[in-house]
Amino acid sequence: MSFIEVGQIDQIPVGSMKSTSVSGKQILIANVDGEFYAINNTCTHAGGDLSKGKLEGKIVTCPRHGSKFDVTTGKCILGPKFGFLKINTKDATAFEVKAEENKILVAGA
Ligand code: FES
C-alpha cells in the first residue's frame, strides 16, 4: 500500500485538525493526544466541511447539523438532529496514517 505525504507533524498540534486534498479527495487529519488519524473531510449527511467543526478528544462535530464522528475509526456516533427528529447517517471512511520524521503520511486515499 502506498502512502502519500499530507502534511508535517508540527503543523497540526495536539487537539487540532486540518483538511487536505489527496488524489482529488478531501481528507481530514486530526491529532488526538499525539496520534494522527485521517477520515473523509466531507460529512456523510449533506457534505459539511468537518475541518470547520469542533474536535473534542477523538470526536469531531460537523458544523452544519451536528453529526458526530469518531476520527479514529470514521464511525458516526450521532447523526444530525433537527429539533426532535434524529436521522442516521453513514460512517466516514477512515484511512491508515503513519508519521515518519516530521511527515504525516496517509494510505489508500
Ligand atoms: S452536513 Fe454534517 S450534519 Fe449535516
Boltz pocket constraint, residues with backbone or C-beta under 6 A from the ligand:
constraints:
  - pocket:
      binder: B
      contacts: [[A, 43], [A, 44], [A, 45], [A, 46], [A, 47], [A, 48], [A, 62], [A, 63], [A, 64], [A, 65], [A, 66], [A, 67], [A, 79], [A, 80]]
      max_distance: 6.0
